[in-house]
Amino acid sequence: MSTLVWISGASAGIGAALAAAVPFPGARVVDISRGGGTAEHFRADLSEPADWSRVADHFAAELAAYAGERVIFIHNAGTVTPIGPAAGADPAAYARAVLLNSAAPQVLGAAFLRASAHLSCERHLIMLSSGAAKTAYAGWSSYNAGKAAVEHWVRTVGQEQPADGCRVISVAPGVVDTAMQSAIRATDETDFPSVARFHDLKRSGALTTPEAAAAGIWSLVGRDLANGSTVDLRDL
C-alpha cells in the first residue's frame, strides 16, 4: 500500500465521488463521517469537538510508522444548514454548523500536519471551499464565514510549510448537483433571498456533477501549485 487517503464526509455527494475516483491504484481510503461510505470507515461526528481528538489520535497512530509514497487528507465535510438569518436560527443547530464549518477544518488540518510532520513522503492537505468564501449570501452566515475561514487558514498554513513540507491548498468545486443543492432549492426566499439563482442553475443544466468535481479536485494533486493556494475549479 503506497498511498493512504482520508476523506471527511465521504458517505455522499462530492466526498463519495472522491472516494470512488482515487487515482492511485491500491490506495487505502478511509472515510471519516457519521454514516460511512467507503469500505473502511472511521466513525466521527465532526461537529462534536470530542470527536476531533479521536480523529487526531487516529491520524497519529496510522502515520507513526507509515512507509508509503504519499498521504492525503481531503477535508470535505460541511453543512449549509441552518439556512436563514443568524438571529433567527436555532441556537444549537447554529453552534453545530459553526463548529463543523469553521473550527473542525482548522483543528483536523492541524492534527494531520502534526501527525505527518516526521514523514519524508509526499503529503497533501486539501480543504474543500466554495464561492461563498468570497461572496456573502444572506441566510448562509455560518457557511460563508466557515469557507472564508478555511481559505485564510490555508493561505497562512501554506506559508508555514518548509520546502519539503505538506502541500496545503483549498479548492472551490463550483456549484455541484448534490443533496446540499436540493436543500438550498427547497428553502423559502424569506430565509434565502438568492434561492432563485440556484433554481435557474438547476433548470439550465449549469450544475457540475459530483464525479466531474471529484476529477477536478484529484487533478490538483499533480499540478504545480504554490503552497497555500486557494483554487476555484471554474478558473482552471
N, C-alpha and C positions, 0 to 999 in steps of 0.2 A: 504494500500500500504506500504509494508515493505522494498522495495528496489527501489532506484532511480538510473537510469543508464543514463549517457550521452555518446554518441559515436560520435566523429567527423568523417565526411566523410562516413556516413552510407548509402549513396544513391546507392552504388555499391560495388562490389568486397568484400574484407575482411570485410569492415565496415558493409555492408548489411548482410553478413553471421553472423557477431557478433550480430547484432540486432535481427536476426531471431532465434538465438540459446541461448538467455539469459536463464541461468539455474535456475532462481528464479521465481517461479510461481507468477503471478500477478504484476510483476515488471513494473514500469513506465519507458519507454525507450524513450529518446529524441535524435533525430538525429540533429547534428549541421553541416550544409552543405549548399551549394548554391542550390542544386536541390531538396533535400528531399527524404527520403527513407522509414521511419517508419511512423506509424500513427500520431506521434507527431513530429513536425519539427520546429526547431529554425533556421531560415534562416540567414546565415552569410557567407561571403567570407573571409576565414581565411588567405588569402594573403593580406588583407586590414587591416592595424593597427586600423583604426576607428572601425572596427567590433570587435576587441578584447575587447574593452571597453564594448560593448554591451553584449558580452558573459559573461564577468566578472560580470556585473550588474545582468544578468540572474542567474548565479550561486548564487550570494549573496541573491537575492530575494527568490529563491526557497529553500534555505537552512536556511534562517533566523529563521524559526520556525519548522524546519524538526524534526519529531519524529519517523522516521522509524528505521529499523535494520541496514541498510547499504546504503552507497552512493558510486558510482563507476563512474570514468571518464576514458574512454579509448580514448586516442588521436591517431587516425588512419590516419587523413588527411595528404597528402603529394603528391609530384609530382616528377617524374624523368625527366621531360622536363623543359627547352630545353636540348636536348642531343647534345653534340658536344664540341669542345674546348671552354673554357671560353672566350678566346679572340675574338672568332667569334660569340658568342651568341648575340641574340637581347637584348640590354641593359634592356628594360622594362620587357621582359619575364624573364630574368635572375634575376632581382631585385625581382620580384614576387615570383620566386622559392626560393630565399634566405629567404625572409620573411616567406613563408609558411613552409619551411623545417627546418629552424634554429631558427627563432625568435618566431613564433607562439607557438611551443610546450612549450617553456620556459615561455612565458607570460601567456598563458592559464593554464599551470600547476601551476604557482604561484597563479593565480586567484582562482583556485579550492582549493588550500591549504588554502588560506585566508578565503574563504567562508565557508569552512568546519571545521576550526580550533576550533570552540566552541562546536562541536558535540562530544558526547561520544560514538556514534555508530561505527560500522565497516566502515572504509574508505579505498578506494583503488584508486590509480592513476596509470594507466598502459599506457606506451608510446610504440607505435609501432616503432621498429628499423629495422635493416637489416644487412646482412653480409657486406654490403657496408660501415658500420660504421668502419670496421677493414681492408677491402680490397679496395685499391684505384683503381677504374676503370676509365681509360681515357675516357672523354666525359661525366662523371657524377659528375663533381666537386661540384655543389650545392647540389646534393643528397647525395654524400659521406660525405661532410662536415656537412650537416644537421643531418644525422643519428649519426655521431660521436659526435656532439654537444648534441643530445638527450641523448646518453648513459652517457656522462660525467656529464651532468646535473643531471641525475637520481642518479648516484653514489654520487654526492655531496649532493643533497637534501635528499637522503635517510639517510645520516649521520646526518642531521639536525633534524630529527624527534625524538620526545621523545618516550619513550617506548609505550605509548598509542596513538601515533600519526597516521597519514595516512601512509599506506604502499605504497611506491613508487618503481615501477620496470619498466624495459623496456623488450621488447620481440621481437626477430627477428623470424619471422614465417617461414623462408625458402623461396624458390622460388615458388610463388603461381600463379596459372593459372588465371590471371585477365587481364583486358584491358591494364594495365600497361605493362604486358609482351608482349602483342600484339604490343604495340607501340615500345617496345625495339627491337623486332624482325624485325620490319619494317624499322629500322634505317640503313643507309648505313655504311659500315665498316670504311669509312674515318672519320665519326663522332663518331663511337663507335667500336674501334678495337676488342673488345671482343664479338661482336654480334654472331659469330659462336657458341660460347659456349651455348648461350641461344636457338639457333636453335636446337642444339644437345639435350638439356634438354627436349625440347618440343617433338622432334621425339622419344626419348627414353621413354617417359611417366614418366619422373622424376619429373614433376611439382606436387606440392601439390594442392588440391582443396581448394577453399575458405572455404568450410564447415569444412574440416579437420583442417585447420589453426585456424578457429574460436573455434573449440572444444578444441584444444591445448591451446589457449590463455585463454579460460574460466577456464580450469583446474588449471591454476596458482593461481586463487583466493583462492582455498582451500589448496594450497601447503605451506609448512613451508619454505618460502624463506626469507633470510635476507633482511632488508630494504636497498634499493639501488642496488639490484641485477640486472644484465643485462643478460638476459637469451636468448639462442637460442633453439627453439623447437627441432632442429635436434640433440641436445646434451642430450635431456631428455629421 
